[in-house]
Amino acid sequence: MLEAYRQHAEERAQLGIPPLPLNAQQTSELCELLKNPPEEEKEFLMTLLRDRIPPGVDEAAYVKA
């Protein structure tokens, strides 16, 4: 999940646009990773949780909650 997200973010950065927010599947995988995070990825995982999940009634927000 992390590698795919980084690749997506890099492709969008080359176009000069921000990456898309995480979808419900990605958010679910992120939550699983946060249960036992790799030491070198902790900060990045928290950044994704805090900044890349849309607020409101989106499916990803439901998974996060």
N, C-alpha and C positions, 0 to 999 in steps of 0.2 A: 504494500500500500504506500509506504513512504517513498520508495523508488519511483513508482508510477506518478505520485503527486509531484515529486521534484522535477520529473521530466515534463509534466504538464505545465508546471510553473515556469520552467525555463523556456518552453516553446512560446508561452504567452508573453513572457518578458521580452523575447526577441521581437514580438509584434508591438511592444509598447503598451500592453494591457495587463491588468492584474489577473491572477489565476481565478478560476471559478470557485465559488464556495464549495465546501464538501457536501456530498450527497448523503443520503441515509446509510448506504452501504459503507462508504468511506468512514463515516462517523462511528458506525458500529465497530469497524476494524480499529479505529483510533482508540475507542474506549477499551477494547481488549488489550491493545498495546499499553495503555496507561495502567492496567492492573499490575504489570510487571515490566516497566519500561527499561530498555537498554540505557545504561548510564550516560552514554554520549548523546542520546536522543531526547533526554528528559525535557530540556528547554524547548526544543523544536516541537515536541508533542504538545506541550502546554500552550505554545503559541498557536498551533493549529486549533486546539480546543477553544481558546479564547477569541481568536480573530477570524477563523475561516469557516465557522458554522453560522448560517444565517439565523437571525432572531425571528421570533414570532411563531407562526403556525406551520412552518416548513417541516417536512418529515425528519430532516436531519436535526432540527431543534428538538423534536419529540424524543429522538434517540438520545441526544445529549442530556435532556432532562431526566 
